[in-house]
């Protein structure tokens, strides 16, 4: 190898990528199903939801999918530690977003038809 030739990076084994991503995907799926359950519970309640309410409560259903895809795209070529930390950071972002939406839905009457 000459001084100008960069060293080739060794990629992670596929089984390790699948294991790390699959373990993280379980937590992202839990966030998604929790958000979907809250959406359906609020939609089936006495007051129902307005169009704005559907929009606001659909965001936390879609957000874990987008964040997981972004974290996976950014991290799957990195080493195992940074890949796992990136997925954990994405999960923390999803949790904060979910708590923000939950708090907003609890104090905003414009989401409901009442």
C-alpha positions, 0 to 999 in steps of 0.5 A: 500500500502506498501513502496515498492509498486509503485503507479499506474499511471493514464493514460490520457483519450483516448478522451484527447489523441485523441484531443491533437494528432489530433490537432497536426496532423493537423499542421503536415499534413500541413507541409506534404502537403506543402512539397508534393506541393513543390515537385510536383511543382519542378518536373513539372517545366521546368527543372524537377528533377534528382534522387538526387533531388527526394531524397532530396525533398521526405525527407520533405514529409516523415519527418513529418510522422516519427516525429509525430509517434516518438513524439506520441510514446514517449508522449502518456503515459505522462500527457497532458502538456508534451504530447502537448509540445513534439508534439510542439517540433516535429513540430518545428523540422519539420519546421526547417527541411523544411526550411533547405531543402527549402533553400538547394533546392533554391541554389543547381543546382544539384537537377535539370536537367538544 
